[in-house]
Amino acid sequence: MKLEMTYPTGVTNTFLHLMKIPMIMDNDREALQLALMCCPEAEDHDNMKMIRIPNTAHIGVIEISEGMLPLVENNPNFEILTEPYELNFDENGNLF
């Protein structure tokens, strides 16, 4: 059975949480595109809120989208270390 044949229904109605078979994308870029396509708030790219962590055991340094900046700029629990930048994908579409 080709799993991707079961995806269109879940993706079109954005009910990924109701699907019984997990969706598996070929790479990180496709996984992010799918996730963002199913988040209605993500349509506004300038205010999209996304957080990237190395893993749940290491959250000392996190990456946030530009839409998250207003939430952390005046929060004493956060320190902004860099200017905003594009996510870097390798030739296979996976994040560095």
C-alpha positions as CSV (number, residue, x, y, z in Angstrom):
1,M,0.0,0.0,0.0
2,K,1.3,3.4,-0.9
3,L,0.8,5.6,2.2
4,E,0.8,8.8,0.2
5,M,-2.5,7.7,-1.5
6,T,-4.3,8.2,1.8
7,Y,-3.0,11.7,2.4
8,P,-5.3,13.9,0.2
9,T,-8.4,13.7,2.4
10,G,-6.5,14.6,5.6
11,V,-4.6,17.4,3.9
12,T,-7.6,19.0,2.2
13,N,-9.7,19.2,5.3
14,T,-6.7,19.9,7.6
15,F,-7.7,17.2,10.0
16,L,-4.3,15.6,10.3
17,H,-5.0,14.7,13.9
18,L,-7.9,12.4,12.9
19,M,-5.8,10.3,10.5
20,K,-5.0,6.9,11.8
21,I,-1.9,6.3,9.7
22,P,0.9,8.8,10.2
23,M,1.9,10.9,7.2
24,I,5.5,10.4,6.3
25,M,7.1,13.0,4.0
26,D,10.3,12.4,2.0
27,N,12.2,15.3,3.7
28,D,12.1,18.2,6.1
29,R,11.0,20.7,3.5
30,E,8.0,18.7,2.5
31,A,7.1,18.0,6.2
32,L,7.2,21.8,7.0
33,Q,5.2,22.6,3.9
34,L,2.5,20.1,4.9
35,A,2.4,21.3,8.4
36,L,2.1,24.9,7.4
37,M,-0.5,24.1,4.8
38,C,-2.7,22.6,7.5
39,C,-2.4,25.6,9.8
40,P,-4.9,28.3,8.8
41,E,-2.8,31.0,10.7
42,A,0.2,30.1,8.6
43,E,-1.4,31.8,5.5
44,D,-0.1,35.1,6.9
45,H,3.6,34.5,6.3
46,D,4.7,37.7,8.0
47,N,3.0,36.8,11.3
48,M,3.4,33.0,11.3
49,K,4.5,31.6,14.6
50,M,6.9,28.6,14.5
51,I,9.5,27.3,17.0
52,R,12.3,24.9,16.1
53,I,14.0,23.0,18.9
54,P,16.9,20.5,18.6
55,N,14.9,18.0,20.7
56,T,12.9,18.0,23.9
57,A,16.0,17.3,26.0
58,H,17.9,20.4,24.6
59,I,15.8,23.5,24.5
60,G,18.4,26.0,25.8
61,V,18.7,27.5,22.4
62,I,15.7,27.6,20.1
63,E,14.8,29.1,16.7
64,I,11.7,31.1,16.3
65,S,9.9,32.6,13.3
66,E,9.8,36.4,12.8
67,G,6.1,36.2,13.9
68,M,7.3,35.2,17.4
69,L,9.7,38.1,17.8
70,P,7.1,40.5,19.4
71,L,6.4,37.8,22.0
72,V,10.0,37.4,23.1
73,E,11.6,40.8,22.5
74,N,10.5,42.2,25.9
75,N,10.5,38.9,27.8
76,P,13.4,38.7,30.3
77,N,13.5,34.9,29.9
78,F,14.6,35.1,26.3
79,E,17.7,36.5,24.6
80,I,17.7,37.1,20.9
81,L,21.1,35.9,19.5
82,T,20.8,36.6,15.8
83,E,19.0,38.6,13.2
84,P,16.2,36.7,11.3
85,Y,17.5,34.3,8.6
86,E,16.1,31.8,6.1
87,L,16.1,28.1,7.0
88,N,18.8,26.2,5.2
89,F,18.0,23.0,3.4
90,D,20.5,20.6,1.9
91,E,20.2,19.2,-1.7
92,N,17.8,16.5,-0.4
93,G,15.4,19.0,1.2
94,N,16.5,18.3,4.8
95,L,17.4,21.0,7.3
96,F,21.0,21.5,8.4
